[in-house]
Amino acid sequence: MKSSFYVLAFLTCFLFGMGAMFEFLIWPGRGMIVASGFLMLNFGLLPTFFYQKYKSSRK
């Protein structure tokens, strides 16, 4: 479970970084990249994080 969290964290940070670079350079597609990063953060990384915290507190 921790490896999936690390993969999701890396992909989320990567998407935010690429979105920031595209935003600064005013390249097309920047909105889709940033939106993908937010979706991955809200529906992938945060639920995984809170599930891990819940699972570790139940032991």
C-alpha atoms as one frame of an Amber mdcrd trajectory, in Angstrom:
protein
   0.000   0.000   0.000   2.851   2.375   0.721   4.348   1.855  -2.713   1.079
   2.887  -4.368   1.018   5.986  -2.190   4.547   6.903  -3.267   3.720   6.351
  -6.940   0.607   8.525  -6.660   2.557  11.210  -4.801   5.251  11.240  -7.474
   2.733  11.428 -10.324   0.800  14.205  -8.613   3.929  16.262  -7.988   5.085
  15.608 -11.532   1.780  16.814 -12.990   1.804  19.937 -10.837   5.389  20.650
 -11.833   4.688  20.169 -15.518   1.556  22.306 -15.223   3.550  25.076 -13.555
   6.192  24.933 -16.266   3.563  25.064 -19.001   1.863  27.954 -17.186   5.066
  30.007 -16.953   5.981  29.366 -20.569   2.385  29.984 -21.742   2.178  26.739
 -23.689  -1.127  25.151 -24.718  -2.538  22.361 -22.619  -1.559  23.841 -19.286
  -5.113  23.856 -17.935  -5.597  20.158 -18.619  -2.322  19.251 -16.921  -3.084
  21.276 -13.798  -6.648  19.908 -13.709  -5.264  16.362 -13.969  -2.959  17.091
 -11.052  -5.829  18.352  -8.926  -7.988  15.355  -9.811  -5.196  12.956  -8.949
  -4.598  14.783  -5.678  -8.255  14.834  -4.638  -9.336  11.392  -5.834  -6.108
   9.408  -5.590  -3.509  10.723  -3.181  -5.630  12.125  -0.346  -7.958   9.102
  -0.032  -4.948   6.789  -0.015  -3.248   8.903   2.653  -6.289   9.014   4.919
  -6.934   5.296   4.440  -3.384   4.536   5.544  -3.807   6.761   8.601  -7.130
   5.103   9.461  -5.672   1.642   8.997  -2.650   2.388  11.215  -4.833   3.882
  13.992  -7.034   0.768  14.130  -4.130  -1.536  15.093
